[in-house]
Amino acid sequence: MKRAKPEVVELDTKKLEEVLHRAESALDEKDYKTIKAVIESYAYIAELVGDKNTTIRRLRKLLFGASTEKTETVLSDTGDGSTASASDDDDSESSEETAATEDSKPPPKGHGRNGADDYPGAEQIQVPHQSLEPGDPCPDCQKGTVYEMDKPGVLIRLVGQTPVGAKVYRLQKLRCNLCGKIFTAQAIRYLLKHWKKLTLFLRKAGAPLDNNICEQALKKAVLHRKAAMFYKTENGAHVGDLYMSLIHTCQLNGVNPFDYLTELQRHADELAASPRDWMPWNYRQTLAASAAAG
């Protein structure tokens, strides 16, 4: 039986949002989530089809799943962190374009993989819209009024500490009851609120533009923790922190940490008598002075 040619309907993002808005009020929560997932999947596939780098193999794998149930395919990642290979049948369809796409590096782990619900203990920060309030006239159509939506926009800011902390910014979202236009608060309010601290380098001579030095120092502790699997006692952790601090200070001053610690052992008495003369940045002068005096 010959299939009828499907009717082509032009839809943009705004129209899809309007359909979802009407469905949210007309359907129960379970049906609404199903319709929303279908529409979002369609929009994602349409975007992939429009991408010149998307291959038939990638679309087939996305729509129908992998054609093999090997462990490395089911779990997506292999032991060395590389993406699992496709089946032998898929490999036969490879081409120069496919190879270029499949060989591209996957996104680093931990980037955009967790939603706001994965940080239940994070500090919740309410971000109001910068110029609109519920009940204000719609600035787009000039006829309707905006009302606050139940689900705000969400941004997550991770703070480098141990364990990692997070701040969830709930951006106020207002929708016009007539034209359906959505207005979302801008996260730039955070920048304006902390403007004085973030622009300190413009007023204080010598203030760095970033905190890379601190990040590099913290990285040493993280790498040591990964290699040594933590410490057995608090005293051991204290001694380890002391040595890591000395080693990093030596590196910042262009000093070999092993040579420096060796000289401290050789001159333990002089070190105890005058610690300030045996710092990583001046111990060489102290050694030269001792050699000249001897």
C-alpha positions in Angstrom: 0.0 0.0 0.0 1.4 3.4 -1.0 1.8 5.8 1.8 0.3 9.2 1.5 2.8 12.0 1.4 3.0 13.6 4.9 1.9 17.2 5.3 4.8 19.6 6.1 4.1 21.9 9.1 6.5 24.7 9.8 7.1 25.2 13.5 9.6 27.4 15.3 10.8 27.3 18.9 8.2 29.9 20.0 5.3 27.9 18.6 6.6 24.7 20.3 6.7 26.6 23.6 3.2 27.8 23.1 2.0 24.2 22.4 3.7 23.1 25.6 2.2 25.9 27.6 -1.3 24.9 26.4 -0.6 21.3 27.1 0.6 22.0 30.6 -2.7 23.5 31.6 -4.9 20.9 29.7 -3.1 17.6 30.6 -2.1 15.9 33.8 1.5 16.0 34.9 2.4 12.5 33.6 0.9 13.2 30.1 2.5 16.6 30.0 6.0 15.2 30.7 5.5 12.7 27.9 4.4 15.3 25.3 7.3 17.6 26.4 9.8 14.7 26.0 8.5 14.0 22.5 8.7 17.6 21.4 12.2 18.1 22.9 13.4 14.9 21.2 12.0 16.1 17.9 13.7 19.5 18.3 17.0 17.7 19.1 16.9 15.4 16.2 15.9 18.2 13.8 19.0 20.1 15.1 21.2 17.0 14.4 19.8 16.6 10.9 20.7 20.2 10.2 24.3 19.7 11.4 26.5 18.8 8.4 28.8 16.7 10.7 26.0 14.4 11.8 26.2 11.0 10.2 23.6 8.3 9.4 25.3 6.0 11.8 25.1 8.5 14.7 21.3 9.1 14.0 20.7 5.3 13.8 22.5 4.7 17.1 20.6 7.6 18.7 17.1 6.4 17.6 17.5 2.6 17.8 20.4 2.1 20.3 23.6 0.1 19.8 23.2 -3.1 17.7 25.4 -5.0 20.2 25.1 -5.7 23.9 28.8 -5.8 24.8 29.6 -4.3 28.2 31.7 -1.5 26.8 28.8 -0.4 24.4 26.0 -0.7 27.0 28.1 1.3 29.6 29.2 3.8 26.9 32.7 4.3 28.3 35.7 1.9 28.3 38.2 1.5 31.0 40.6 4.1 29.6 37.9 6.7 29.3 37.4 6.5 25.5 34.0 6.1 23.9 33.0 2.5 23.3 33.3 1.3 19.7 30.2 0.4 17.6 29.5 -3.0 16.2 31.2 -4.6 13.3 28.2 -4.0 11.1 28.4 -0.3 11.9 32.1 -0.2 11.2 31.5 -1.3 7.6 29.6 2.0 6.9 32.5 4.1 8.0 33.8 6.9 5.8 36.1 9.9 6.0 33.3 12.0 7.4 32.3 9.4 9.9 35.8 8.8 11.1 36.3 12.5 11.6 33.1 12.7 13.7 33.7 9.5 15.7 37.3 10.4 16.5 36.4 13.7 18.0 37.0 13.9 21.7 34.0 13.4 24.0 33.2 16.2 26.4 35.1 16.1 29.7 33.3 14.3 32.5 31.5 16.6 35.0 30.6 19.3 32.5 26.9 19.8 32.3 26.0 16.2 33.3 24.3 17.0 36.6 21.1 19.1 37.0 20.1 21.3 39.9 18.2 18.4 41.6 21.6 16.6 42.0 22.7 19.4 44.5 20.0 19.2 47.2 22.4 20.8 49.8 23.4 23.7 47.5 22.6 27.3 48.5 19.5 28.5 46.8 19.7 32.0 45.4 16.6 33.8 44.0 17.4 36.0 41.1 14.5 38.4 40.3 14.0 39.9 36.8 16.0 43.0 36.3 13.2 45.2 35.0 9.9 43.3 35.2 7.6 42.2 38.0 4.5 40.0 38.0 1.5 42.1 36.7 3.6 44.5 34.6 2.6 45.1 31.0 4.3 42.9 28.4 7.1 44.9 26.8 6.8 42.7 23.7 3.2 42.9 22.6 2.2 45.9 24.8 -1.2 44.3 25.4 -0.9 41.5 27.9 0.5 41.3 31.4 3.3 39.1 32.6 2.9 36.5 35.4 5.5 34.5 37.3 6.0 30.9 36.0 6.1 28.0 38.4 9.4 26.7 37.1 12.3 29.2 37.2 15.3 29.1 35.0 18.2 27.4 36.7 22.0 28.1 36.7 24.5 26.2 38.8 27.8 27.7 39.9 30.4 25.2 41.3 32.9 26.4 43.9 36.3 24.8 44.0 36.6 23.4 47.5 36.6 19.9 49.1 34.0 18.5 48.8 32.7 20.6 45.8 30.0 23.0 46.8 27.4 24.5 44.5 25.1 27.5 44.3 21.9 27.2 42.4 20.6 30.4 40.9 16.9 30.3 40.3 16.2 32.9 37.7 12.7 34.5 37.8 10.7 33.7 34.7 7.7 35.8 33.6 5.3 35.0 30.8 2.9 37.3 29.1 -0.7 36.0 29.5 -1.6 37.2 26.0 1.3 36.7 23.6 3.1 34.0 25.6 6.5 35.8 25.5 8.8 34.6 28.3 11.2 37.0 30.1 14.0 35.5 32.2 16.1 37.3 34.8 19.7 37.7 33.8 22.5 36.2 35.8 24.5 39.5 35.3 22.9 40.6 38.6 25.4 38.4 40.4 28.3 40.3 38.6 26.8 43.6 39.6 26.3 42.5 43.2 29.9 41.5 43.5 31.4 44.2 41.2 33.7 45.6 43.8 35.4 42.3 44.6 35.5 41.2 40.9 37.2 44.4 39.8 39.7 44.7 42.6 42.5 44.1 40.1 41.6 47.5 38.5 42.2 49.4 41.7 44.9 47.4 43.6 48.3 47.3 41.9 49.7 43.8 41.6 46.3 42.1 42.2 46.1 39.0 39.9 43.3 38.6 37.3 42.6 35.1 38.5 43.4 32.7 41.4 45.3 30.2 39.3 48.1 30.0 41.9 45.6 28.9 44.5 44.0 26.4 42.1 47.5 24.9 41.3 48.3 24.6 45.0 44.9 22.8 45.7 45.6 20.5 42.7 48.7 19.1 44.4 46.6 18.1 47.5 44.0 16.5 45.2 46.6 14.5 43.2 48.3 13.3 46.4 44.9 12.2 47.8 44.2 10.3 44.6 47.6 8.6 44.6 47.9 7.9 48.4 44.2 7.2 49.1 44.0 9.7 52.0 45.9 9.6 55.3 45.6 7.1 58.2 45.7 9.7 61.0 45.2 13.5 61.4 48.8 13.9 62.3 49.8 12.2 59.1 47.6 14.6 57.2 49.2 17.6 59.0 52.7 16.4 58.1 51.7 15.8 54.5 50.1 19.3 54.2 53.4 20.8 55.6 55.5 19.0 53.0 53.2 19.9 50.2 53.2 23.6 51.3 57.1 23.6 51.3 57.3 21.8 48.0 54.9 24.2 46.2 56.7 27.3 47.8 60.0 25.9 46.4 58.5 25.6 43.0 57.1 29.2 43.1 60.6 30.4 44.0 62.4 28.3 41.3 64.1 26.0 43.9 64.5 22.3 43.8 62.3 20.9 46.6 64.6 17.9 47.2 67.7 20.0 47.5 66.0 22.4 49.8 64.7 19.7 52.2 68.1 18.0 52.1 69.8 21.3 53.2 67.3 21.7 56.0 68.3 18.3 57.3 72.0 19.0 57.1 71.7 22.3 58.9 69.0 21.3 61.4 70.7 23.2 64.3 71.1 26.4 62.3 67.5 26.1 61.2 66.2 25.8 64.7 68.3 28.8 65.8 67.1 31.1 62.9 64.2 29.7 60.9 63.7 33.0 58.9 67.2 32.5 57.3 66.2 29.1 55.9 63.2 29.9 53.8 63.0 28.7 50.2 63.6 32.2 48.8 66.7 33.0 50.9 68.4 29.7 52.1 70.9 29.8 49.2 72.2 33.2 50.5 72.4 31.7 54.0 74.4 28.7 52.7 76.8 31.1 50.8 77.3 33.2 53.9 78.1 30.1 56.0 80.6 28.8 53.4 82.3 32.2 53.3 82.5 32.4 57.1 83.8 28.8 57.4 
